[in-house]
Amino acid sequence: MEPLLNNPVYHALLTGDKHLNLGNEQVKFFDEEVSPFAGFEHSYNKGFEELHDLLPAGRKILYANPTPIATPKGWQLQHEIKGLQFVYEGENIIGEFADLVLLSEANVEQMVQLAKLTKPGPFGNRTIEFGHYHGVFDNDKLVAMTGQRLHVENYTEISAVCTHPDFLGRGYANTLLQHQLQLIRQQGQQPYLHVREDNERAIAIYKRLGFVVSRPMIFYFLKRE
């Protein structure tokens, strides 16, 4: 299924997120404040070597691959997460989402704090540049949000789905997800996302909405020596 999504980071850096890419012709990466993701063609055996040459000591990257890899020379493996990739095959969403707020630079501090608390994945001061982040506020406090991340040709990834622990069970995540599905479909795109394989609560929500498993995806958090 979806061969482009077999290597979503590299293809996003070549296509929908090209304006954010750094690197050279063979290896691509984002500014760390945008995202730690880096990528290259799976068949290119000098990818990690070239990233090592391009990046400073101590720079952390996130590499996604559907199959296991050995820790590359010159890099320290800090963490490994086994995940699943889902692609949306449900119906078009038609609804009103008046309570959702389009987030802006003014909200970045709260967005970063919420991501640190809920740990949906790496989230930096410039992650908002991927676009289309929306949130739910309780008074002036951001309590739930989601947005978009990797844009791979006609596929758009839903990302940073998170709710403050004190506000779970109110349906915020479901509403935010449905809003993103509507927004992405209106843009003529196909929604997809990634989730930890042991996150049963989130997986149940995604399946109920109409997502189906596309493939496994392993996330390697690496630090340049």
C-alpha positions in Angstrom: 0.0 0.0 0.0 1.0 3.6 -0.7 4.7 3.1 -1.8 5.5 6.8 -1.1 4.5 6.3 2.5 7.1 3.5 2.8 9.6 6.4 3.3 7.4 9.3 4.3 10.1 11.6 5.8 12.3 11.6 2.7 9.3 12.0 0.3 7.8 14.8 2.4 11.1 16.7 2.2 11.1 16.2 -1.5 7.5 17.3 -2.1 5.0 18.9 0.2 7.5 20.1 2.8 10.2 21.0 0.3 10.2 24.6 1.5 11.5 23.3 4.9 14.2 21.0 3.7 17.9 21.2 4.4 20.8 19.0 3.3 22.0 18.0 -0.1 20.7 16.0 -3.1 20.9 12.7 -1.4 20.1 13.3 2.3 17.4 15.7 3.6 16.5 17.0 7.1 14.5 19.7 8.9 15.8 22.4 11.1 15.7 20.8 14.6 13.3 23.4 15.9 10.8 22.3 13.1 11.4 18.6 13.5 14.3 16.2 14.2 13.3 14.0 11.2 15.9 13.2 8.6 15.7 10.9 5.6 17.1 9.5 2.4 16.4 6.7 -0.1 16.4 3.4 1.7 18.7 2.0 -0.9 21.3 4.8 -0.4 24.0 3.2 1.9 25.9 6.4 2.6 22.9 8.2 4.1 23.9 8.2 7.7 27.6 8.9 6.8 26.5 12.0 4.9 24.2 13.2 7.7 27.2 12.7 10.0 29.2 15.0 7.8 26.5 17.7 7.5 25.3 17.9 11.1 27.1 19.1 14.2 28.2 16.9 17.1 25.3 16.3 19.5 22.6 16.9 16.9 19.7 14.5 17.4 17.7 13.1 14.5 14.7 11.0 14.1 14.8 8.3 11.4 11.7 6.3 10.4 11.9 2.9 8.6 9.3 0.1 8.2 11.9 -2.6 8.9 14.7 -2.8 11.6 18.1 -1.2 11.1 21.4 -1.6 12.8 22.7 1.5 14.7 24.8 3.3 12.1 28.5 4.1 12.7 29.0 7.5 14.3 25.6 7.6 15.9 24.2 6.7 19.3 20.8 5.0 19.5 18.9 6.9 22.3 15.5 5.5 21.8 13.5 3.2 19.5 9.7 3.2 19.2 7.8 0.5 17.3 4.8 2.1 15.6 2.1 1.6 13.1 1.2 3.7 10.1 -2.5 4.2 9.4 -4.2 5.5 6.2 -7.7 6.9 6.2 -10.3 5.0 4.2 -13.4 6.3 5.8 -16.1 8.6 4.5 -15.9 12.3 4.1 -16.5 14.2 7.3 -19.2 16.9 7.2 -19.6 18.9 10.4 -19.3 22.3 12.2 -16.3 22.9 14.4 -16.9 26.3 15.8 -15.2 25.7 19.1 -11.8 25.0 17.6 -9.3 27.7 17.4 -6.6 28.1 14.7 -3.3 28.3 16.5 -0.7 30.9 15.8 2.8 31.9 16.8 1.2 33.5 19.9 0.2 30.0 21.1 3.6 28.3 20.5 4.7 28.4 24.2 1.5 26.6 25.3 1.7 24.2 22.4 5.2 23.1 23.4 4.2 22.8 27.0 1.2 20.6 26.2 3.4 18.4 23.9 6.0 18.0 26.7 3.2 17.0 29.1 1.4 14.5 26.8 4.4 13.3 24.7 2.7 12.8 21.3 6.1 13.0 19.6 8.8 15.6 19.1 7.4 19.2 19.1 9.6 22.3 18.8 9.2 26.0 18.6 8.9 25.9 14.8 6.8 22.7 14.4 3.8 25.0 13.9 5.3 25.7 10.4 3.9 22.4 9.2 0.6 24.2 9.4 -3.1 23.8 10.2 -2.8 23.4 14.0 -6.1 23.8 15.8 -6.8 23.6 19.6 -9.4 23.7 22.3 -9.1 26.2 25.1 -10.5 26.2 28.6 -10.6 29.9 29.5 -7.2 30.9 28.2 -5.5 27.5 28.7 -4.8 25.3 25.7 -6.1 21.8 26.7 -6.1 19.9 23.4 -4.7 20.2 19.9 -3.7 18.5 16.7 -2.3 19.6 13.4 -0.4 18.4 10.3 3.1 17.3 9.8 4.6 15.3 6.9 3.1 16.2 3.5 3.9 13.5 1.0 2.5 14.5 -2.5 -1.2 13.8 -2.1 -0.9 12.4 1.5 -1.1 14.6 4.6 -0.1 13.3 8.0 -2.2 14.2 11.1 0.1 14.7 14.1 0.4 16.0 17.6 -2.9 14.6 18.7 -2.9 15.4 22.4 -5.2 16.3 25.3 -4.2 17.6 28.8 -4.7 14.7 31.3 -7.2 16.8 33.3 -9.5 17.1 30.2 -9.5 13.5 29.0 -12.9 11.9 28.2 -14.6 15.0 26.8 -14.2 14.0 23.2 -11.7 16.7 22.3 -9.3 14.4 20.4 -12.2 12.9 18.4 -13.5 16.3 17.4 -10.0 17.6 16.5 -9.4 14.5 14.4 -12.7 14.8 12.6 -11.9 18.4 11.9 -8.5 17.5 10.4 -10.0 14.8 8.3 -12.5 17.3 6.9 -9.8 19.9 6.3 -7.4 17.4 4.6 -10.1 16.0 2.4 -11.2 19.5 1.4 -7.6 20.1 0.3 -7.9 17.0 -2.0 -5.5 15.1 0.2 -5.5 11.6 1.7 -5.0 11.6 5.5 -2.6 9.3 7.3 -0.9 9.1 10.7 1.5 7.2 12.9 1.0 5.8 16.4 2.9 3.7 18.9 1.9 0.1 18.4 1.1 -0.3 22.1 -1.2 2.8 22.3 -4.4 0.8 22.3 -6.6 3.8 23.3 -5.5 5.8 20.3 -5.6 2.9 17.9 -9.2 2.1 18.8 -10.2 5.8 18.1 -8.4 5.7 14.7 -10.0 2.5 13.6 -13.4 3.7 14.7 -13.0 6.8 12.5 -12.0 4.8 9.5 -8.2 4.4 9.5 -6.7 1.1 8.5 -3.2 -0.2 9.1 -0.8 0.5 6.2 2.5 -0.9 7.5 4.7 -1.0 10.6 7.0 2.0 11.1 10.0 2.0 13.5 11.2 5.3 14.8 14.9 5.6 15.7 16.0 8.5 17.9 19.8 8.9 17.1 22.4 11.3 18.4 25.5 12.3 16.3 28.7 11.4 18.1 
